[in-house]
Structures are given as C-alpha cells and as structure tokens.
Amino acid sequence: MSVFVSIDAKVKPGQYGKLKPFLEANLPRVRGFDGALSVSILHNEDSNDFLIFEEWLSPAHHRKY
C-alpha cells in the first residue's frame, strides 16, 4: 500500500528564489531513495505558499528515508 506525504510551508516574500536552487539540487536525491514513487513541489507566487507532495511505496519506505 502506497502512502502520500504532504508538507505545507510558507516562504518569506521574495525568498523562494533562494530556496529553489536547494530544492532543485536535493529533489533528485529524495526521488532516488528506495520506495520513492514521486516527489513534487508546487509554489504559489501570490501567497508565497509551497507544497511538497510525495508518494512512497509503503510507510516503512518513508520511515527509512
């Protein structure tokens, strides 16, 4: 049974540009973990909110991550 994980966060106005390179550099590593089915980032520029949405093969795979 797969499991979905979501992380909601807010970035200070004008700071997402500083966070974006970190996310781009590290997302491939997260996606490469055993059991990671998908990892997506959604960003709303108007509200400075962003969502990290992950799907894992099982809760045990996510715990190992």
Jmol script that loads the backbone (N, CA, C; Angstrom):
load data "model"
ATOM      1  N   MET A   1       0.842  -1.175   0.000  1.00  0.00           N
ATOM      2  CA  MET A   1       0.000   0.000   0.000  1.00  0.00           C
ATOM      3  C   MET A   1       0.889   1.240   0.000  1.00  0.00           C
ATOM      4  N   SER A   2       0.690   2.121  -0.966  1.00  0.00           N
ATOM      5  CA  SER A   2       1.496   3.347  -1.006  1.00  0.00           C
ATOM      6  C   SER A   2       0.975   4.341   0.025  1.00  0.00           C
ATOM      7  N   VAL A   3       1.829   5.303   0.339  1.00  0.00           N
ATOM      8  CA  VAL A   3       1.484   6.328   1.311  1.00  0.00           C
ATOM      9  C   VAL A   3       1.825   7.692   0.706  1.00  0.00           C
ATOM     10  N   PHE A   4       0.984   8.667   0.972  1.00  0.00           N
ATOM     11  CA  PHE A   4       1.207  10.029   0.499  1.00  0.00           C
ATOM     12  C   PHE A   4       1.637  10.895   1.673  1.00  0.00           C
ATOM     13  N   VAL A   5       2.591  11.781   1.413  1.00  0.00           N
ATOM     14  CA  VAL A   5       3.089  12.707   2.423  1.00  0.00           C
ATOM     15  C   VAL A   5       3.003  14.102   1.827  1.00  0.00           C
ATOM     16  N   SER A   6       2.449  15.043   2.584  1.00  0.00           N
ATOM     17  CA  SER A   6       2.406  16.424   2.102  1.00  0.00           C
ATOM     18  C   SER A   6       2.960  17.347   3.185  1.00  0.00           C
ATOM     19  N   ILE A   7       3.729  18.313   2.730  1.00  0.00           N
ATOM     20  CA  ILE A   7       4.318  19.307   3.625  1.00  0.00           C
ATOM     21  C   ILE A   7       3.929  20.675   3.081  1.00  0.00           C
ATOM     22  N   ASP A   8       3.175  21.424   3.873  1.00  0.00           N
ATOM     23  CA  ASP A   8       2.780  22.777   3.501  1.00  0.00           C
ATOM     24  C   ASP A   8       3.700  23.754   4.217  1.00  0.00           C
ATOM     25  N   ALA A   9       4.185  24.744   3.494  1.00  0.00           N
ATOM     26  CA  ALA A   9       5.072  25.738   4.098  1.00  0.00           C
ATOM     27  C   ALA A   9       4.853  27.091   3.446  1.00  0.00           C
ATOM     28  N   LYS A  10       5.359  28.088   4.089  1.00  0.00           N
ATOM     29  CA  LYS A  10       5.282  29.445   3.570  1.00  0.00           C
ATOM     30  C   LYS A  10       6.698  29.988   3.507  1.00  0.00           C
ATOM     31  N   VAL A  11       7.002  30.702   2.443  1.00  0.00           N
ATOM     32  CA  VAL A  11       8.310  31.323   2.251  1.00  0.00           C
ATOM     33  C   VAL A  11       8.133  32.830   2.412  1.00  0.00           C
ATOM     34  N   LYS A  12       9.113  33.467   3.018  1.00  0.00           N
ATOM     35  CA  LYS A  12       9.050  34.924   3.136  1.00  0.00           C
ATOM     36  C   LYS A  12       8.975  35.540   1.740  1.00  0.00           C
ATOM     37  N   PRO A  13       8.258  36.631   1.601  1.00  0.00           N
ATOM     38  CA  PRO A  13       8.143  37.278   0.289  1.00  0.00           C
ATOM     39  C   PRO A  13       9.524  37.518  -0.335  1.00  0.00           C
ATOM     40  N   GLY A  14       9.641  37.136  -1.595  1.00  0.00           N
ATOM     41  CA  GLY A  14      10.867  37.342  -2.347  1.00  0.00           C
ATOM     42  C   GLY A  14      11.984  36.352  -2.066  1.00  0.00           C
ATOM     43  N   GLN A  15      11.749  35.348  -1.216  1.00  0.00           N
ATOM     44  CA  GLN A  15      12.807  34.427  -0.824  1.00  0.00           C
ATOM     45  C   GLN A  15      12.747  33.068  -1.522  1.00  0.00           C
ATOM     46  N   TYR A  16      11.688  32.791  -2.258  1.00  0.00           N
ATOM     47  CA  TYR A  16      11.592  31.491  -2.928  1.00  0.00           C
ATOM     48  C   TYR A  16      12.742  31.291  -3.915  1.00  0.00           C
ATOM     49  N   GLY A  17      13.193  32.361  -4.530  1.00  0.00           N
ATOM     50  CA  GLY A  17      14.312  32.272  -5.467  1.00  0.00           C
ATOM     51  C   GLY A  17      15.577  31.744  -4.816  1.00  0.00           C
ATOM     52  N   LYS A  18      15.755  32.002  -3.534  1.00  0.00           N
ATOM     53  CA  LYS A  18      16.912  31.476  -2.803  1.00  0.00           C
ATOM     54  C   LYS A  18      16.712  30.013  -2.424  1.00  0.00           C
ATOM     55  N   LEU A  19      15.475  29.619  -2.189  1.00  0.00           N
ATOM     56  CA  LEU A  19      15.155  28.239  -1.810  1.00  0.00           C
ATOM     57  C   LEU A  19      15.167  27.307  -3.017  1.00  0.00           C
ATOM     58  N   LYS A  20      14.765  27.811  -4.166  1.00  0.00           N
ATOM     59  CA  LYS A  20      14.607  26.985  -5.365  1.00  0.00           C
ATOM     60  C   LYS A  20      15.863  26.200  -5.743  1.00  0.00           C
ATOM     61  N   PRO A  21      17.075  26.794  -5.747  1.00  0.00           N
ATOM     62  CA  PRO A  21      18.270  26.004  -6.092  1.00  0.00           C
ATOM     63  C   PRO A  21      18.521  24.850  -5.114  1.00  0.00           C
ATOM     64  N   PHE A  22      18.231  25.068  -3.839  1.00  0.00           N
ATOM     65  CA  PHE A  22      18.373  23.998  -2.849  1.00  0.00           C
ATOM     66  C   PHE A  22      17.418  22.847  -3.171  1.00  0.00           C
ATOM     67  N   LEU A  23      16.173  23.182  -3.466  1.00  0.00           N
ATOM     68  CA  LEU A  23      15.187  22.151  -3.798  1.00  0.00           C
ATOM     69  C   LEU A  23      15.595  21.409  -5.063  1.00  0.00           C
ATOM     70  N   GLU A  24      16.017  22.144  -6.082  1.00  0.00           N
ATOM     71  CA  GLU A  24      16.418  21.505  -7.346  1.00  0.00           C
ATOM     72  C   GLU A  24      17.619  20.593  -7.156  1.00  0.00           C
ATOM     73  N   ALA A  25      18.525  20.961  -6.271  1.00  0.00           N
ATOM     74  CA  ALA A  25      19.717  20.142  -6.022  1.00  0.00           C
ATOM     75  C   ALA A  25      19.396  18.888  -5.214  1.00  0.00           C
ATOM     76  N   ASN A  26      18.396  18.982  -4.334  1.00  0.00           N
ATOM     77  CA  ASN A  26      18.124  17.869  -3.425  1.00  0.00           C
ATOM     78  C   ASN A  26      16.967  16.969  -3.827  1.00  0.00           C
ATOM     79  N   LEU A  27      16.070  17.444  -4.658  1.00  0.00           N
ATOM     80  CA  LEU A  27      14.942  16.596  -5.078  1.00  0.00           C
ATOM     81  C   LEU A  27      15.389  15.317  -5.774  1.00  0.00           C
ATOM     82  N   PRO A  28      16.402  15.348  -6.638  1.00  0.00           N
ATOM     83  CA  PRO A  28      16.836  14.083  -7.253  1.00  0.00           C
ATOM     84  C   PRO A  28      17.287  13.044  -6.220  1.00  0.00           C
ATOM     85  N   ARG A  29      17.900  13.499  -5.136  1.00  0.00           N
ATOM     86  CA  ARG A  29      18.310  12.558  -4.078  1.00  0.00           C
ATOM     87  C   ARG A  29      17.110  11.936  -3.397  1.00  0.00           C
ATOM     88  N   VAL A  30      16.111  12.757  -3.100  1.00  0.00           N
ATOM     89  CA  VAL A  30      14.898  12.234  -2.457  1.00  0.00           C
ATOM     90  C   VAL A  30      14.214  11.252  -3.399  1.00  0.00           C
ATOM     91  N   ARG A  31      14.095  11.633  -4.660  1.00  0.00           N
ATOM     92  CA  ARG A  31      13.454  10.754  -5.644  1.00  0.00           C
ATOM     93  C   ARG A  31      14.217   9.453  -5.833  1.00  0.00           C
ATOM     94  N   GLY A  32      15.502   9.449  -5.514  1.00  0.00           N
ATOM     95  CA  GLY A  32      16.326   8.258  -5.666  1.00  0.00           C
ATOM     96  C   GLY A  32      16.268   7.288  -4.499  1.00  0.00           C
ATOM     97  N   PHE A  33      15.624   7.671  -3.398  1.00  0.00           N
ATOM     98  CA  PHE A  33      15.523   6.767  -2.257  1.00  0.00           C
ATOM     99  C   PHE A  33      14.652   5.571  -2.604  1.00  0.00           C
ATOM    100  N   ASP A  34      15.023   4.430  -2.061  1.00  0.00           N
ATOM    101  CA  ASP A  34      14.260   3.206  -2.257  1.00  0.00           C
ATOM    102  C   ASP A  34      12.816   3.419  -1.820  1.00  0.00           C
ATOM    103  N   GLY A  35      11.888   3.169  -2.709  1.00  0.00           N
ATOM    104  CA  GLY A  35      10.469   3.280  -2.394  1.00  0.00           C
ATOM    105  C   GLY A  35       9.841   4.614  -2.735  1.00  0.00           C
ATOM    106  N   ALA A  36      10.624   5.597  -3.152  1.00  0.00           N
ATOM    107  CA  ALA A  36      10.059   6.890  -3.542  1.00  0.00           C
ATOM    108  C   ALA A  36       9.423   6.745  -4.924  1.00  0.00           C
ATOM    109  N   LEU A  37       8.133   6.947  -4.997  1.00  0.00           N
ATOM    110  CA  LEU A  37       7.415   6.836  -6.272  1.00  0.00           C
ATOM    111  C   LEU A  37       7.326   8.176  -6.987  1.00  0.00           C
ATOM    112  N   SER A  38       7.146   9.255  -6.216  1.00  0.00           N
ATOM    113  CA  SER A  38       7.127  10.592  -6.813  1.00  0.00           C
ATOM    114  C   SER A  38       7.326  11.645  -5.729  1.00  0.00           C
ATOM    115  N   VAL A  39       7.917  12.753  -6.146  1.00  0.00           N
ATOM    116  CA  VAL A  39       8.093  13.909  -5.263  1.00  0.00           C
ATOM    117  C   VAL A  39       7.866  15.147  -6.129  1.00  0.00           C
ATOM    118  N   SER A  40       6.932  15.980  -5.716  1.00  0.00           N
ATOM    119  CA  SER A  40       6.593  17.177  -6.481  1.00  0.00           C
ATOM    120  C   SER A  40       6.602  18.401  -5.576  1.00  0.00           C
ATOM    121  N   ILE A  41       6.941  19.532  -6.175  1.00  0.00           N
ATOM    122  CA  ILE A  41       6.918  20.813  -5.469  1.00  0.00           C
ATOM    123  C   ILE A  41       5.962  21.733  -6.216  1.00  0.00           C
ATOM    124  N   LEU A  42       5.057  22.337  -5.488  1.00  0.00           N
ATOM    125  CA  LEU A  42       4.140  23.316  -6.063  1.00  0.00           C
ATOM    126  C   LEU A  42       4.337  24.622  -5.308  1.00  0.00           C
ATOM    127  N   HIS A  43       4.421  25.729  -6.052  1.00  0.00           N
ATOM    128  CA  HIS A  43       4.647  27.028  -5.428  1.00  0.00           C
ATOM    129  C   HIS A  43       3.624  28.027  -5.928  1.00  0.00           C
ATOM    130  N   ASN A  44       3.008  28.739  -4.998  1.00  0.00           N
ATOM    131  CA  ASN A  44       2.059  29.794  -5.335  1.00  0.00           C
ATOM    132  C   ASN A  44       2.756  31.134  -5.095  1.00  0.00           C
ATOM    133  N   GLU A  45       3.129  31.809  -6.167  1.00  0.00           N
ATOM    134  CA  GLU A  45       3.859  33.073  -6.052  1.00  0.00           C
ATOM    135  C   GLU A  45       3.037  34.168  -5.386  1.00  0.00           C
ATOM    136  N   ASP A  46       1.717  34.124  -5.547  1.00  0.00           N
ATOM    137  CA  ASP A  46       0.867  35.173  -4.977  1.00  0.00           C
ATOM    138  C   ASP A  46       0.821  35.112  -3.450  1.00  0.00           C
ATOM    139  N   SER A  47       0.796  33.909  -2.899  1.00  0.00           N
ATOM    140  CA  SER A  47       0.673  33.759  -1.441  1.00  0.00           C
ATOM    141  C   SER A  47       1.986  33.349  -0.768  1.00  0.00           C
ATOM    142  N   ASN A  48       3.010  33.020  -1.574  1.00  0.00           N
ATOM    143  CA  ASN A  48       4.299  32.522  -1.079  1.00  0.00           C
ATOM    144  C   ASN A  48       4.189  31.169  -0.379  1.00  0.00           C
ATOM    145  N   ASP A  49       3.100  30.463  -0.605  1.00  0.00           N
ATOM    146  CA  ASP A  49       2.942  29.112  -0.074  1.00  0.00           C
ATOM    147  C   ASP A  49       3.610  28.125  -1.020  1.00  0.00           C
ATOM    148  N   PHE A  50       4.102  27.022  -0.452  1.00  0.00           N
ATOM    149  CA  PHE A  50       4.533  25.935  -1.313  1.00  0.00           C
ATOM    150  C   PHE A  50       4.200  24.613  -0.665  1.00  0.00           C
ATOM    151  N   LEU A  51       4.058  23.602  -1.505  1.00  0.00           N
ATOM    152  CA  LEU A  51       3.650  22.275  -1.087  1.00  0.00           C
ATOM    153  C   LEU A  51       4.659  21.276  -1.626  1.00  0.00           C
ATOM    154  N   ILE A  52       5.129  20.415  -0.746  1.00  0.00           N
ATOM    155  CA  ILE A  52       5.936  19.269  -1.157  1.00  0.00           C
ATOM    156  C   ILE A  52       5.001  18.075  -1.046  1.00  0.00           C
ATOM    157  N   PHE A  53       4.813  17.372  -2.149  1.00  0.00           N
ATOM    158  CA  PHE A  53       3.888  16.238  -2.187  1.00  0.00           C
ATOM    159  C   PHE A  53       4.661  15.003  -2.624  1.00  0.00           C
ATOM    160  N   GLU A  54       4.650  13.985  -1.779  1.00  0.00           N
ATOM    161  CA  GLU A  54       5.428  12.769  -2.023  1.00  0.00           C
ATOM    162  C   GLU A  54       4.522  11.542  -2.015  1.00  0.00           C
ATOM    163  N   GLU A  55       4.886  10.554  -2.828  1.00  0.00           N
ATOM    164  CA  GLU A  55       4.243   9.242  -2.764  1.00  0.00           C
ATOM    165  C   GLU A  55       5.349   8.214  -2.559  1.00  0.00           C
ATOM    166  N   TRP A  56       5.136   7.351  -1.561  1.00  0.00           N
ATOM    167  CA  TRP A  56       6.094   6.313  -1.204  1.00  0.00           C
ATOM    168  C   TRP A  56       5.443   4.954  -1.346  1.00  0.00           C
ATOM    169  N   LEU A  57       6.250   3.959  -1.653  1.00  0.00           N
ATOM    170  CA  LEU A  57       5.758   2.603  -1.848  1.00  0.00           C
ATOM    171  C   LEU A  57       5.041   2.076  -0.615  1.00  0.00           C
ATOM    172  N   SER A  58       5.553   2.433   0.579  1.00  0.00           N
ATOM    173  CA  SER A  58       4.937   1.980   1.821  1.00  0.00           C
ATOM    174  C   SER A  58       5.341   2.925   2.959  1.00  0.00           C
ATOM    175  N   PRO A  59       4.623   2.879   4.070  1.00  0.00           N
ATOM    176  CA  PRO A  59       5.040   3.677   5.234  1.00  0.00           C
ATOM    177  C   PRO A  59       6.465   3.323   5.684  1.00  0.00           C
ATOM    178  N   ALA A  60       6.836   2.054   5.594  1.00  0.00           N
ATOM    179  CA  ALA A  60       8.179   1.639   6.000  1.00  0.00           C
ATOM    180  C   ALA A  60       9.256   2.296   5.130  1.00  0.00           C
ATOM    181  N   HIS A  61       9.004   2.437   3.833  1.00  0.00           N
ATOM    182  CA  HIS A  61       9.968   3.094   2.943  1.00  0.00           C
ATOM    183  C   HIS A  61      10.126   4.569   3.335  1.00  0.00           C
ATOM    184  N   HIS A  62       9.022   5.219   3.650  1.00  0.00           N
ATOM    185  CA  HIS A  62       9.099   6.623   4.043  1.00  0.00           C
ATOM    186  C   HIS A  62       9.853   6.766   5.362  1.00  0.00           C
ATOM    187  N   ARG A  63       9.615   5.895   6.293  1.00  0.00           N
ATOM    188  CA  ARG A  63      10.322   5.952   7.589  1.00  0.00           C
ATOM    189  C   ARG A  63      11.821   5.795   7.401  1.00  0.00           C
ATOM    190  N   LYS A  64      12.243   4.909   6.479  1.00  0.00           N
ATOM    191  CA  LYS A  64      13.683   4.720   6.215  1.00  0.00           C
ATOM    192  C   LYS A  64      14.302   5.981   5.645  1.00  0.00           C
ATOM    193  N   TYR A  65      13.537   6.699   4.843  1.00  0.00           N
ATOM    194  CA  TYR A  65      14.021   7.955   4.253  1.00  0.00           C
ATOM    195  C   TYR A  65      14.303   8.948   5.365  1.00  0.00           C
TER     196      TYR A  65
END
end "model"
wireframe off; spacefill off
backbone 0.3
color backbone group
